[in-house]
């Protein structure tokens, strides 16, 4: 049984990584390859909006009725539908594909850790020798490895995209424009980019030179996703919910009502309101990285074939920043780390606004990509850590609220992409960043004062008792 648990663990991790790798690779290309009428970003915004409702109304019931394994398979199948829709991107194909794909965004991130938790319980109870490490430490190690592997999907998916698109750049089927002419005028790229401006008429920058390369990369991604579904369908045993037997219509209705009620109270709790801008900002940051950055900075200045490499660097910086951020917070606390990342992001945005792309300086976009990846890694970690710190008695709802506001931030960002100019988008991010930093500072001051007050009360009681004893 011990060996089986490890085998199932590898099947779960490898299969989920393959599906996430393909999904992230396709999502990062949406604002470039489907640039006309903002179809790519509109489909992404629809997917995240529907995912919010699925998280609240569908996911808890499906996990109860179908279990973690089949919920995971359903979610991964939703990602497949979104990938297939990209072979023929039109509003009547990509929008329905995005709606079905929202099942993946809502279910994969809930079902995979739930199944992993089951595997760990099986592993722990079947050990023949007593472990020297506490159970919680071993469990945290399992989850840490699991999420580290999944975050690396940002690297592998984009490297695959870069390899295929860059390799097919000479398959110049639908245009004969030379690179020298194509990238000679960069005055409307970067922060100066505006979808209503003339630069969007030159689609050669954003759409690969040959549709063959697009079909090839989507075929690779689709194969990875099909293999993932087959691995999980036939390689993992089913896991029933512990409450499945008692799950009837009344209990399902009670679950929905209690979830809505508790979530409503959590959202409007004063400490939660102060931290909400941080959660929203993180989702807004991700949507900016996946849309405006890839379109206005990468595709516009060095071509769509470089999007994969730039976002692979983004993913590498993301993983490294999360590891370094965890170490810094362990040594110095969260407050210095949050102060640093706020100033870091502010400097990044100012640099992006002031940067004027030229043929000599166009590869600076890789630096911007690494900086955005660093921000992603640190904000994700600090948001979860703050939720655990400020809401220790209600962590489940706190984590759910973090995810809710992050998804809403992503939805808003994807919806605004192509509607407002990039400079306007950057200024709005600066405003939300300032609001997030201010809200955190106020919440942290209240938390520390409360801790100091509680500590002072204890000291007063101890001193009073000491005086009484002396008397």
Secondary structure by P-SEA (a helix, b strand, c coil): caaaaaaaaaaaaaaaaaaaaaaaaaaaaccccccccaaaaaaaaaaaaaaaaaacccaaaaaaaccaaaaaaaaaaaaaaaaaaacccccccaaaaaaaacccccccccaaaaaaaaaaaaaaaaccccccccaaaaaaaaaaaaaaaaaaaaaaaaaaaaaaaaaaccccccccccccccccccccccccccccccccccccccccccaaaaaaaaaaaaaaaaaaaaaaaccccbbbbcccccccaaaaaaaaaaaaaaaaaaaacaaaaaaaaaaaaaaaaaaaaacccccccccccccccaaaaaaaaaaaaaaaaaaaaaaaaacccaaaaaaaaaaaaaaaaaaaaacccccccccaaaaaaaaaaaaaaaaaaaaaaaaaaaccccaaaaaaaaaaaaaaaaaaaaaacccccaaaaaaaaaaaaaaaaaaaaaaaaaaaaaaaaaaaaaaaaaaaaaaaaac
